[in-house]
Amino acid sequence: MGRIAAKQTYIPTLLRLFRQFGYEGVTLAKISQATGLGKASLYHHFPGGKAEMAAAALAEVDLWLETSILPILSSKVKPIEAFELMCQEVSLFFNKGENDCLWAVLLLEQSSKNLFDSQINRAFSRWIEAIANVLITAGANEIAAIQRGEDAVITIQGALILCHGLKDFTPFQRVIKRLPQQLCQDI
């Protein structure tokens, strides 16, 4: 197995660890234990150390956005169908609310704040813009469409945070179910 292919096998584990413990909380010892790699092997695959490992996990979230969410929102289906499919993918990716959002975890930590802010900003902006474009195409005005896109992402992110605080994932599932109708209201 080539170095790149081998490196890819560890990314789901890195994503899980950074979601669970954040940038500060993930130690090389935890990564080594979870991947089964010694420190030397970790640095072989990720010469940039923990920052490169976090970047690889973040790239996986960005890939999900690029391959699972944005294509749905740029498809030629009815807006309600696009938003229902988007919400299904969101629910799947966040395991019905049980998985933390890596974007939020990294943004809220001071130690990783400047490392990933622009990449996360770009991802959120693209998602909001894609939602807004669906609404604009359906006849909504641009300002209202952008605000609804922002509200949708706020709803998803807020539900994730609330569910983890409550240790109850039903609020996430409820808002994901309602979100397509809310987005399409009055269009």
mmCIF file of the C-alpha atoms, coordinates in Angstrom:
data_MODEL
# 
_entry.id   MODEL 
# 
loop_
_atom_site.group_PDB 
_atom_site.id 
_atom_site.type_symbol 
_atom_site.label_atom_id 
_atom_site.label_alt_id 
_atom_site.label_comp_id 
_atom_site.label_asym_id 
_atom_site.label_entity_id 
_atom_site.label_seq_id 
_atom_site.pdbx_PDB_ins_code 
_atom_site.Cartn_x 
_atom_site.Cartn_y 
_atom_site.Cartn_z 
_atom_site.occupancy 
_atom_site.B_iso_or_equiv 
_atom_site.pdbx_formal_charge 
_atom_site.auth_seq_id 
_atom_site.auth_comp_id 
_atom_site.auth_asym_id 
_atom_site.auth_atom_id 
_atom_site.pdbx_PDB_model_num 
ATOM 1   C CA . MET A 1 1   ? 0.000   0.000  0.000   1.00 0.00 ? 1   MET A CA 1 
ATOM 2   C CA . GLY A 1 2   ? 1.398   3.390  -0.965  1.00 0.00 ? 2   GLY A CA 1 
ATOM 3   C CA . ARG A 1 3   ? 2.068   6.120  1.552   1.00 0.00 ? 3   ARG A CA 1 
ATOM 4   C CA . ILE A 1 4   ? -0.928  8.195  0.436   1.00 0.00 ? 4   ILE A CA 1 
ATOM 5   C CA . ALA A 1 5   ? -3.288  5.206  0.501   1.00 0.00 ? 5   ALA A CA 1 
ATOM 6   C CA . ALA A 1 6   ? -1.999  4.199  3.938   1.00 0.00 ? 6   ALA A CA 1 
ATOM 7   C CA . LYS A 1 7   ? -2.403  7.764  5.176   1.00 0.00 ? 7   LYS A CA 1 
ATOM 8   C CA . GLN A 1 8   ? -6.029  7.793  3.972   1.00 0.00 ? 8   GLN A CA 1 
ATOM 9   C CA . THR A 1 9   ? -6.856  4.757  6.129   1.00 0.00 ? 9   THR A CA 1 
ATOM 10  C CA . TYR A 1 10  ? -6.163  6.786  9.287   1.00 0.00 ? 10  TYR A CA 1 
ATOM 11  C CA . ILE A 1 11  ? -8.266  9.823  8.415   1.00 0.00 ? 11  ILE A CA 1 
ATOM 12  C CA . PRO A 1 12  ? -11.627 8.455  9.710   1.00 0.00 ? 12  PRO A CA 1 
ATOM 13  C CA . THR A 1 13  ? -9.933  7.731  13.045  1.00 0.00 ? 13  THR A CA 1 
ATOM 14  C CA . LEU A 1 14  ? -8.393  11.205 13.103  1.00 0.00 ? 14  LEU A CA 1 
ATOM 15  C CA . LEU A 1 15  ? -11.770 12.750 12.324  1.00 0.00 ? 15  LEU A CA 1 
ATOM 16  C CA . ARG A 1 16  ? -13.378 10.848 15.197  1.00 0.00 ? 16  ARG A CA 1 
ATOM 17  C CA . LEU A 1 17  ? -10.602 11.832 17.616  1.00 0.00 ? 17  LEU A CA 1 
ATOM 18  C CA . PHE A 1 18  ? -10.565 15.534 16.724  1.00 0.00 ? 18  PHE A CA 1 
ATOM 19  C CA . ARG A 1 19  ? -14.376 15.661 16.861  1.00 0.00 ? 19  ARG A CA 1 
ATOM 20  C CA . GLN A 1 20  ? -14.349 14.006 20.274  1.00 0.00 ? 20  GLN A CA 1 
ATOM 21  C CA . PHE A 1 21  ? -11.381 15.672 21.963  1.00 0.00 ? 21  PHE A CA 1 
ATOM 22  C CA . GLY A 1 22  ? -10.699 18.827 19.940  1.00 0.00 ? 22  GLY A CA 1 
ATOM 23  C CA . TYR A 1 23  ? -7.300  19.996 18.829  1.00 0.00 ? 23  TYR A CA 1 
ATOM 24  C CA . GLU A 1 24  ? -5.975  20.574 22.347  1.00 0.00 ? 24  GLU A CA 1 
ATOM 25  C CA . GLY A 1 25  ? -7.349  17.328 23.741  1.00 0.00 ? 25  GLY A CA 1 
ATOM 26  C CA . VAL A 1 26  ? -5.958  15.024 21.084  1.00 0.00 ? 26  VAL A CA 1 
ATOM 27  C CA . THR A 1 27  ? -2.494  13.946 22.091  1.00 0.00 ? 27  THR A CA 1 
ATOM 28  C CA . LEU A 1 28  ? -0.064  11.969 19.994  1.00 0.00 ? 28  LEU A CA 1 
ATOM 29  C CA . ALA A 1 29  ? -0.451  9.193  22.552  1.00 0.00 ? 29  ALA A CA 1 
ATOM 30  C CA . LYS A 1 30  ? -4.230  9.051  21.898  1.00 0.00 ? 30  LYS A CA 1 
ATOM 31  C CA . ILE A 1 31  ? -3.666  9.131  18.149  1.00 0.00 ? 31  ILE A CA 1 
ATOM 32  C CA . SER A 1 32  ? -1.017  6.421  18.387  1.00 0.00 ? 32  SER A CA 1 
ATOM 33  C CA . GLN A 1 33  ? -3.289  4.224  20.489  1.00 0.00 ? 33  GLN A CA 1 
ATOM 34  C CA . ALA A 1 34  ? -6.311  4.693  18.194  1.00 0.00 ? 34  ALA A CA 1 
ATOM 35  C CA . THR A 1 35  ? -4.391  4.148  14.946  1.00 0.00 ? 35  THR A CA 1 
ATOM 36  C CA . GLY A 1 36  ? -1.969  1.522  16.202  1.00 0.00 ? 36  GLY A CA 1 
ATOM 37  C CA . LEU A 1 37  ? 0.936   3.589  14.847  1.00 0.00 ? 37  LEU A CA 1 
ATOM 38  C CA . GLY A 1 38  ? 3.982   4.599  16.816  1.00 0.00 ? 38  GLY A CA 1 
ATOM 39  C CA . LYS A 1 39  ? 5.064   8.241  16.884  1.00 0.00 ? 39  LYS A CA 1 
ATOM 40  C CA . ALA A 1 40  ? 7.678   7.676  14.187  1.00 0.00 ? 40  ALA A CA 1 
ATOM 41  C CA . SER A 1 41  ? 5.059   6.144  11.881  1.00 0.00 ? 41  SER A CA 1 
ATOM 42  C CA . LEU A 1 42  ? 2.642   8.984  12.604  1.00 0.00 ? 42  LEU A CA 1 
ATOM 43  C CA . TYR A 1 43  ? 5.291   11.503 11.582  1.00 0.00 ? 43  TYR A CA 1 
ATOM 44  C CA . HIS A 1 44  ? 6.096   9.392  8.517   1.00 0.00 ? 44  HIS A CA 1 
ATOM 45  C CA . HIS A 1 45  ? 2.493   9.702  7.333   1.00 0.00 ? 45  HIS A CA 1 
ATOM 46  C CA . PHE A 1 46  ? 1.950   13.221 8.705   1.00 0.00 ? 46  PHE A CA 1 
ATOM 47  C CA . PRO A 1 47  ? 5.311   15.057 8.738   1.00 0.00 ? 47  PRO A CA 1 
ATOM 48  C CA . GLY A 1 48  ? 3.552   18.238 9.860   1.00 0.00 ? 48  GLY A CA 1 
ATOM 49  C CA . GLY A 1 49  ? 2.538   16.558 13.110  1.00 0.00 ? 49  GLY A CA 1 
ATOM 50  C CA . LYS A 1 50  ? -0.751  17.178 14.868  1.00 0.00 ? 50  LYS A CA 1 
ATOM 51  C CA . ALA A 1 51  ? -1.570  20.251 12.755  1.00 0.00 ? 51  ALA A CA 1 
ATOM 52  C CA . GLU A 1 52  ? -1.328  18.165 9.576   1.00 0.00 ? 52  GLU A CA 1 
ATOM 53  C CA . MET A 1 53  ? -3.430  15.416 11.145  1.00 0.00 ? 53  MET A CA 1 
ATOM 54  C CA . ALA A 1 54  ? -6.135  17.934 12.092  1.00 0.00 ? 54  ALA A CA 1 
ATOM 55  C CA . ALA A 1 55  ? -5.944  19.434 8.607   1.00 0.00 ? 55  ALA A CA 1 
ATOM 56  C CA . ALA A 1 56  ? -6.455  15.964 7.108   1.00 0.00 ? 56  ALA A CA 1 
ATOM 57  C CA . ALA A 1 57  ? -9.525  15.415 9.296   1.00 0.00 ? 57  ALA A CA 1 
ATOM 58  C CA . LEU A 1 58  ? -10.829 18.850 8.335   1.00 0.00 ? 58  LEU A CA 1 
ATOM 59  C CA . ALA A 1 59  ? -10.221 18.076 4.658   1.00 0.00 ? 59  ALA A CA 1 
ATOM 60  C CA . GLU A 1 60  ? -12.425 15.009 5.106   1.00 0.00 ? 60  GLU A CA 1 
ATOM 61  C CA . VAL A 1 61  ? -15.277 17.222 6.353   1.00 0.00 ? 61  VAL A CA 1 
ATOM 62  C CA . ASP A 1 62  ? -14.692 19.592 3.446   1.00 0.00 ? 62  ASP A CA 1 
ATOM 63  C CA . LEU A 1 63  ? -14.766 16.628 1.068   1.00 0.00 ? 63  LEU A CA 1 
ATOM 64  C CA . TRP A 1 64  ? -18.138 15.615 2.530   1.00 0.00 ? 64  TRP A CA 1 
ATOM 65  C CA . LEU A 1 65  ? -19.442 19.123 1.851   1.00 0.00 ? 65  LEU A CA 1 
ATOM 66  C CA . GLU A 1 66  ? -18.047 19.089 -1.706  1.00 0.00 ? 66  GLU A CA 1 
ATOM 67  C CA . THR A 1 67  ? -19.229 15.608 -2.649  1.00 0.00 ? 67  THR A CA 1 
ATOM 68  C CA . SER A 1 68  ? -22.400 15.086 -0.628  1.00 0.00 ? 68  SER A CA 1 
ATOM 69  C CA . ILE A 1 69  ? -23.999 18.468 0.075   1.00 0.00 ? 69  ILE A CA 1 
ATOM 70  C CA . LEU A 1 70  ? -23.081 20.913 -2.690  1.00 0.00 ? 70  LEU A CA 1 
ATOM 71  C CA . PRO A 1 71  ? -24.016 18.559 -5.567  1.00 0.00 ? 71  PRO A CA 1 
ATOM 72  C CA . ILE A 1 72  ? -27.468 18.051 -4.041  1.00 0.00 ? 72  ILE A CA 1 
ATOM 73  C CA . LEU A 1 73  ? -27.951 21.801 -3.764  1.00 0.00 ? 73  LEU A CA 1 
ATOM 74  C CA . SER A 1 74  ? -26.852 22.376 -7.345  1.00 0.00 ? 74  SER A CA 1 
ATOM 75  C CA . SER A 1 75  ? -29.084 19.653 -8.776  1.00 0.00 ? 75  SER A CA 1 
ATOM 76  C CA . LYS A 1 76  ? -32.186 20.507 -10.751 1.00 0.00 ? 76  LYS A CA 1 
ATOM 77  C CA . VAL A 1 77  ? -34.698 18.974 -8.331  1.00 0.00 ? 77  VAL A CA 1 
ATOM 78  C CA . LYS A 1 78  ? -37.426 20.939 -6.585  1.00 0.00 ? 78  LYS A CA 1 
ATOM 79  C CA . PRO A 1 79  ? -36.146 23.030 -3.657  1.00 0.00 ? 79  PRO A CA 1 
ATOM 80  C CA . ILE A 1 80  ? -37.998 20.952 -1.059  1.00 0.00 ? 80  ILE A CA 1 
ATOM 81  C CA . GLU A 1 81  ? -36.442 17.775 -2.483  1.00 0.00 ? 81  GLU A CA 1 
ATOM 82  C CA . ALA A 1 82  ? -32.960 19.317 -2.480  1.00 0.00 ? 82  ALA A CA 1 
ATOM 83  C CA . PHE A 1 83  ? -33.323 20.379 1.144   1.00 0.00 ? 83  PHE A CA 1 
ATOM 84  C CA . GLU A 1 84  ? -34.755 17.005 2.177   1.00 0.00 ? 84  GLU A CA 1 
ATOM 85  C CA . LEU A 1 85  ? -31.794 15.242 0.547   1.00 0.00 ? 85  LEU A CA 1 
ATOM 86  C CA . MET A 1 86  ? -29.382 17.720 2.157   1.00 0.00 ? 86  MET A CA 1 
ATOM 87  C CA . CYS A 1 87  ? -30.898 17.041 5.571   1.00 0.00 ? 87  CYS A CA 1 
ATOM 88  C CA . GLN A 1 88  ? -30.688 13.283 5.043   1.00 0.00 ? 88  GLN A CA 1 
ATOM 89  C CA . GLU A 1 89  ? -26.980 13.637 4.264   1.00 0.00 ? 89  GLU A CA 1 
ATOM 90  C CA . VAL A 1 90  ? -26.458 15.927 7.257   1.00 0.00 ? 90  VAL A CA 1 
ATOM 91  C CA . SER A 1 91  ? -28.214 13.444 9.531   1.00 0.00 ? 91  SER A CA 1 
ATOM 92  C CA . LEU A 1 92  ? -26.117 10.601 8.148   1.00 0.00 ? 92  LEU A CA 1 
ATOM 93  C CA . PHE A 1 93  ? -22.819 12.491 8.453   1.00 0.00 ? 93  PHE A CA 1 
ATOM 94  C CA . PHE A 1 94  ? -23.530 13.595 12.010  1.00 0.00 ? 94  PHE A CA 1 
ATOM 95  C CA . ASN A 1 95  ? -24.966 10.196 12.940  1.00 0.00 ? 95  ASN A CA 1 
ATOM 96  C CA . LYS A 1 96  ? -28.400 11.663 13.787  1.00 0.00 ? 96  LYS A CA 1 
ATOM 97  C CA . GLY A 1 97  ? -26.702 14.300 15.934  1.00 0.00 ? 97  GLY A CA 1 
ATOM 98  C CA . GLU A 1 98  ? -24.343 12.021 17.850  1.00 0.00 ? 98  GLU A CA 1 
ATOM 99  C CA . ASN A 1 99  ? -21.179 13.200 16.049  1.00 0.00 ? 99  ASN A CA 1 
ATOM 100 C CA . ASP A 1 100 ? -19.765 16.610 16.882  1.00 0.00 ? 100 ASP A CA 1 
ATOM 101 C CA . CYS A 1 101 ? -19.051 19.047 14.093  1.00 0.00 ? 101 CYS A CA 1 
ATOM 102 C CA . LEU A 1 102 ? -15.309 19.339 13.586  1.00 0.00 ? 102 LEU A CA 1 
ATOM 103 C CA . TRP A 1 103 ? -15.708 22.872 12.198  1.00 0.00 ? 103 TRP A CA 1 
ATOM 104 C CA . ALA A 1 104 ? -17.368 23.998 15.442  1.00 0.00 ? 104 ALA A CA 1 
ATOM 105 C CA . VAL A 1 105 ? -14.909 22.149 17.657  1.00 0.00 ? 105 VAL A CA 1 
ATOM 106 C CA . LEU A 1 106 ? -11.900 23.751 15.970  1.00 0.00 ? 106 LEU A CA 1 
ATOM 107 C CA . LEU A 1 107 ? -13.447 27.222 15.862  1.00 0.00 ? 107 LEU A CA 1 
ATOM 108 C CA . LEU A 1 108 ? -14.241 27.221 19.559  1.00 0.00 ? 108 LEU A CA 1 
ATOM 109 C CA . GLU A 1 109 ? -10.731 26.240 20.668  1.00 0.00 ? 109 GLU A CA 1 
ATOM 110 C CA . GLN A 1 110 ? -8.299  29.092 21.097  1.00 0.00 ? 110 GLN A CA 1 
ATOM 111 C CA . SER A 1 111 ? -5.235  26.973 20.312  1.00 0.00 ? 111 SER A CA 1 
ATOM 112 C CA . SER A 1 112 ? -6.462  26.027 16.839  1.00 0.00 ? 112 SER A CA 1 
ATOM 113 C CA . LYS A 1 113 ? -8.248  29.297 16.101  1.00 0.00 ? 113 LYS A CA 1 
ATOM 114 C CA . ASN A 1 114 ? -5.817  30.792 13.602  1.00 0.00 ? 114 ASN A CA 1 
ATOM 115 C CA . LEU A 1 115 ? -4.820  27.462 12.065  1.00 0.00 ? 115 LEU A CA 1 
ATOM 116 C CA . PHE A 1 116 ? -8.132  26.663 10.418  1.00 0.00 ? 116 PHE A CA 1 
ATOM 117 C CA . ASP A 1 117 ? -10.365 29.760 10.552  1.00 0.00 ? 117 ASP A CA 1 
ATOM 118 C CA . SER A 1 118 ? -10.148 30.675 6.869   1.00 0.00 ? 118 SER A CA 1 
ATOM 119 C CA . GLN A 1 119 ? -10.771 27.107 5.710   1.00 0.00 ? 119 GLN A CA 1 
ATOM 120 C CA . ILE A 1 120 ? -13.806 26.764 7.990   1.00 0.00 ? 120 ILE A CA 1 
ATOM 121 C CA . ASN A 1 121 ? -15.099 30.201 6.986   1.00 0.00 ? 121 ASN A CA 1 
ATOM 122 C CA . ARG A 1 122 ? -14.865 29.183 3.338   1.00 0.00 ? 122 ARG A CA 1 
ATOM 123 C CA . ALA A 1 123 ? -16.766 25.928 3.980   1.00 0.00 ? 123 ALA A CA 1 
ATOM 124 C CA . PHE A 1 124 ? -19.593 27.624 5.892   1.00 0.00 ? 124 PHE A CA 1 
ATOM 125 C CA . SER A 1 125 ? -19.809 30.368 3.250   1.00 0.00 ? 125 SER A CA 1 
ATOM 126 C CA . ARG A 1 126 ? -20.042 27.859 0.405   1.00 0.00 ? 126 ARG A CA 1 
ATOM 127 C CA . TRP A 1 127 ? -22.781 25.928 2.184   1.00 0.00 ? 127 TRP A CA 1 
ATOM 128 C CA . ILE A 1 128 ? -24.795 29.080 2.918   1.00 0.00 ? 128 ILE A CA 1 
ATOM 129 C CA . GLU A 1 129 ? -24.335 30.303 -0.648  1.00 0.00 ? 129 GLU A CA 1 
ATOM 130 C CA . ALA A 1 130 ? -25.487 26.960 -2.079  1.00 0.00 ? 130 ALA A CA 1 
ATOM 131 C CA . ILE A 1 131 ? -28.653 27.021 0.046   1.00 0.00 ? 131 ILE A CA 1 
ATOM 132 C CA . ALA A 1 132 ? -29.275 30.646 -0.944  1.00 0.00 ? 132 ALA A CA 1 
ATOM 133 C CA . ASN A 1 133 ? -28.847 29.827 -4.642  1.00 0.00 ? 133 ASN A CA 1 
ATOM 134 C CA . VAL A 1 134 ? -31.566 27.161 -4.430  1.00 0.00 ? 134 VAL A CA 1 
ATOM 135 C CA . LEU A 1 135 ? -33.888 29.716 -2.845  1.00 0.00 ? 135 LEU A CA 1 
ATOM 136 C CA . ILE A 1 136 ? -33.007 32.480 -5.321  1.00 0.00 ? 136 ILE A CA 1 
ATOM 137 C CA . THR A 1 137 ? -33.673 30.133 -8.224  1.00 0.00 ? 137 THR A CA 1 
ATOM 138 C CA . ALA A 1 138 ? -37.069 29.384 -6.633  1.00 0.00 ? 138 ALA A CA 1 
ATOM 139 C CA . GLY A 1 139 ? -37.901 33.093 -6.502  1.00 0.00 ? 139 GLY A CA 1 
ATOM 140 C CA . ALA A 1 140 ? -36.693 34.311 -3.111  1.00 0.00 ? 140 ALA A CA 1 
ATOM 141 C CA . ASN A 1 141 ? -34.896 37.647 -2.994  1.00 0.00 ? 141 ASN A CA 1 
ATOM 142 C CA . GLU A 1 142 ? -31.149 37.482 -2.467  1.00 0.00 ? 142 GLU A CA 1 
ATOM 143 C CA . ILE A 1 143 ? -30.991 38.976 1.030   1.00 0.00 ? 143 ILE A CA 1 
ATOM 144 C CA . ALA A 1 144 ? -33.765 36.744 2.368   1.00 0.00 ? 144 ALA A CA 1 
ATOM 145 C CA . ALA A 1 145 ? -32.182 33.713 0.693   1.00 0.00 ? 145 ALA A CA 1 
ATOM 146 C CA . ILE A 1 146 ? -28.786 34.364 2.273   1.00 0.00 ? 146 ILE A CA 1 
ATOM 147 C CA . GLN A 1 147 ? -30.400 34.891 5.673   1.00 0.00 ? 147 GLN A CA 1 
ATOM 148 C CA . ARG A 1 148 ? -32.303 31.614 5.349   1.00 0.00 ? 148 ARG A CA 1 
ATOM 149 C CA . GLY A 1 149 ? -29.064 29.874 4.408   1.00 0.00 ? 149 GLY A CA 1 
ATOM 150 C CA . GLU A 1 150 ? -27.380 31.312 7.488   1.00 0.00 ? 150 GLU A CA 1 
ATOM 151 C CA . ASP A 1 151 ? -30.368 30.347 9.631   1.00 0.00 ? 151 ASP A CA 1 
ATOM 152 C CA . ALA A 1 152 ? -30.223 26.783 8.282   1.00 0.00 ? 152 ALA A CA 1 
ATOM 153 C CA . VAL A 1 153 ? -26.567 26.373 9.204   1.00 0.00 ? 153 VAL A CA 1 
ATOM 154 C CA . ILE A 1 154 ? -27.214 28.022 12.592  1.00 0.00 ? 154 ILE A CA 1 
ATOM 155 C CA . THR A 1 155 ? -30.064 25.580 13.166  1.00 0.00 ? 155 THR A CA 1 
ATOM 156 C CA . ILE A 1 156 ? -27.915 22.567 12.333  1.00 0.00 ? 156 ILE A CA 1 
ATOM 157 C CA . GLN A 1 157 ? -24.915 23.740 14.361  1.00 0.00 ? 157 GLN A CA 1 
ATOM 158 C CA . GLY A 1 158 ? -27.041 24.869 17.291  1.00 0.00 ? 158 GLY A CA 1 
ATOM 159 C CA . ALA A 1 159 ? -28.903 21.572 17.378  1.00 0.00 ? 159 ALA A CA 1 
ATOM 160 C CA . LEU A 1 160 ? -25.623 19.658 17.424  1.00 0.00 ? 160 LEU A CA 1 
ATOM 161 C CA . ILE A 1 161 ? -24.330 21.695 20.352  1.00 0.00 ? 161 ILE A CA 1 
ATOM 162 C CA . LEU A 1 162 ? -27.604 21.478 22.280  1.00 0.00 ? 162 LEU A CA 1 
ATOM 163 C CA . CYS A 1 163 ? -27.867 17.720 21.820  1.00 0.00 ? 163 CYS A CA 1 
ATOM 164 C CA . HIS A 1 164 ? -24.370 17.165 23.128  1.00 0.00 ? 164 HIS A CA 1 
ATOM 165 C CA . GLY A 1 165 ? -25.091 19.400 26.097  1.00 0.00 ? 165 GLY A CA 1 
ATOM 166 C CA . LEU A 1 166 ? -28.331 17.574 26.878  1.00 0.00 ? 166 LEU A CA 1 
ATOM 167 C CA . LYS A 1 167 ? -27.027 14.112 25.940  1.00 0.00 ? 167 LYS A CA 1 
ATOM 168 C CA . ASP A 1 168 ? -30.280 13.787 23.991  1.00 0.00 ? 168 ASP A CA 1 
ATOM 169 C CA . PHE A 1 169 ? -30.204 13.672 20.190  1.00 0.00 ? 169 PHE A CA 1 
ATOM 170 C CA . THR A 1 170 ? -33.918 14.009 19.506  1.00 0.00 ? 170 THR A CA 1 
ATOM 171 C CA . PRO A 1 171 ? -33.778 17.827 19.123  1.00 0.00 ? 171 PRO A CA 1 
ATOM 172 C CA . PHE A 1 172 ? -31.295 17.432 16.253  1.00 0.00 ? 172 PHE A CA 1 
ATOM 173 C CA . GLN A 1 173 ? -33.495 14.880 14.558  1.00 0.00 ? 173 GLN A CA 1 
ATOM 174 C CA . ARG A 1 174 ? -36.550 17.119 15.021  1.00 0.00 ? 174 ARG A CA 1 
ATOM 175 C CA . VAL A 1 175 ? -34.924 20.224 13.499  1.00 0.00 ? 175 VAL A CA 1 
ATOM 176 C CA . ILE A 1 176 ? -33.457 18.225 10.613  1.00 0.00 ? 176 ILE A CA 1 
ATOM 177 C CA . LYS A 1 177 ? -36.936 16.915 9.843   1.00 0.00 ? 177 LYS A CA 1 
ATOM 178 C CA . ARG A 1 178 ? -38.484 20.427 9.940   1.00 0.00 ? 178 ARG A CA 1 
ATOM 179 C CA . LEU A 1 179 ? -35.701 22.329 8.186   1.00 0.00 ? 179 LEU A CA 1 
ATOM 180 C CA . PRO A 1 180 ? -36.708 21.656 4.542   1.00 0.00 ? 180 PRO A CA 1 
ATOM 181 C CA . GLN A 1 181 ? -40.202 23.063 5.143   1.00 0.00 ? 181 GLN A CA 1 
ATOM 182 C CA . GLN A 1 182 ? -38.793 26.092 6.972   1.00 0.00 ? 182 GLN A CA 1 
ATOM 183 C CA . LEU A 1 183 ? -36.383 26.821 4.141   1.00 0.00 ? 183 LEU A CA 1 
ATOM 184 C CA . CYS A 1 184 ? -39.156 26.600 1.544   1.00 0.00 ? 184 CYS A CA 1 
ATOM 185 C CA . GLN A 1 185 ? -41.693 28.682 3.432   1.00 0.00 ? 185 GLN A CA 1 
ATOM 186 C CA . ASP A 1 186 ? -43.326 31.274 1.163   1.00 0.00 ? 186 ASP A CA 1 
ATOM 187 C CA . ILE A 1 187 ? -41.532 30.252 -2.028  1.00 0.00 ? 187 ILE A CA 1 
# 
